[in-house]
Amino acid sequence: MPVVERRHPLAAVVAAVLLGATVAGCGSGDSGRPSASGATLYASNCARCHGDRGGGGVGPSLVDIATTFPDIDDQITFVSNGGGGMPRFGDLLSDADVRAVVTYTRDAFR
């Protein structure tokens, strides 16, 4: 007689939800909202070069960064693509996360 494996239906639902959450978090696609706040993203991705308060260090100061990039989309493009010593963050962060960290730098470092 063949062995029939019985699975608990709740276990299958939990597994599906966890798998879906894992797959949804992969890649750098824009999910429509940031996964972390701009401040948290800045602390974990930018502060080591630009300083905790945006005053610079290895990287340049971000104080009054909006004067360097009057159009926020230009700053977003620069952060995403990198250049001039700035690493490319478009492969590491979602579009929404890049926008969140750029918005944070423009507001926090005036």
Secondary structure, DSSP 8 states (H G I E B T S, - for coil): --------HHHHHHHHHHHHHHHHTSSS---SS-SS-HHHHHHHHTHHHH-TTS--SSS---TTHHHH-SSHHHHHHHHHH-BTTB---TTTS-HHHHHHHHHHHHHH--
